[in-house]
């Protein structure tokens, strides 16, 4: 069973794909002042025109048929279209088929030759969480009539699909919990006994989200003393030592600018002094951050530096729960690495026994999306959408803990763009989807930008 990478099918990505390239007189999502056409010549595998075949134009966004036309004696077709966007153009003739996605920007589109291809069937399975039914999920090729729904076990089949690479769109029945996604498949490679495609549908970024501190949205440049919890579960995060909010620009010198709060040294840190029991009694959770670590500010051979943690910093009545940290010289980390330490709030220390350490060395000055998650059996750590470690633990649930949530408070220099805490365990599909979402929203965090954008 071959797993293919998921592609975020969020509205922001669709907007970028659908409306890019509009002229000054065009409005994204608008309608052309006049009817234009998507035209071409339908030919068979030998290049001969195909006569009296129906060709369909279907909106990728709305998945509705916009127009159709029958090819003439020369194989020509012309499909009227007015609304800007992406359209699937398709035709089926006997055992051959044609499919292509084109973008309409308010001007005529000439496809030249549209060549019919050999076809094959795609069989696959859509997987959700263990407690969710996977029946009735729509699997389709966007902008076409190739559509199927999953059975009670999540299996589907698309018949007569043109050979070659194409995108499948998966539309869950519960869009409040799961997201609509696309992934690429090679239809020819999936034909035959081993032709089974599988996809795990990620959770919505809102589902299970308890608190979200958007450091990138602080807005005003300069010292920052408070960041609100945008989900209002906690009273927010107090910042000490005047850490600086600033803008950053990517290393490739493009105009991709993002915001972040920059912490330097142990005197600059953040504290959620009362998280109102954010994790009390949970049997799974996840911590997500977007950050860049620039430097460890001491020369010790062995260290553990907290980035984000619910911990007591050595007080007698510690009720530690977690710490996402940079480590070196402990827990088998020979080089600086990201690590996630966990406890159950009962007073146990955050030890290597219950920690997951990245197998990859930390790259200073690189922007990371990190996700650490506990599913009741194991803790897992992901860097930029890829799993870099997993450790089994024996906790059943998190006991009530009065410890604060700390950002930093260590001899580190780092910039924090985003912090989220969820009470739902996450997996590989979630990590990949969310990493791509962050790539869309804020592309790179690089050197401090001093100029004017």
Buried (B, 14 or more C-beta within 10 A) or exposed (E): EEEBEBBBBBEEBBBEBBBEEBEEEBEEEBEBEEEBBBBBBBBBEEEEBBBEBBBBBBBBBEBEEBBBBEBBEEBBBBBBBBBBBBBBBBBBBEEBBBBBBBBBBBEEBEBEEBBBBBBBBBBBBBBBBEEBEBEBBBBBBBBBBBBBBBBEEBBBEBEBBBBBEBBBBBBBBBEEBBBBBBBEBBBBBBBEEEBBBBBBBBBBBEBBBBBBBBBBBBEEEEEBEEBBBBBEBBBBBBBEBEBBBBBBBBEEEEEBBBBBBBBBBBEBBBBBEEBEBBBBEBEBBBBBBBBBBBEBEEEEEEBBBBBBBBBBBEEEEBBBBBBBBBBBBBBEBEEBBBBBBBBBBBBBEBEBEBBBBBEBEBEBEBBBBBBBBBBEEEBBBBBBBEBBBBBEBEBEEBBEBEBBBBBBBBBBBBBBBBBBBBBBBBBBBBBBBBBBBBBEBBBBBBEEBEEEE
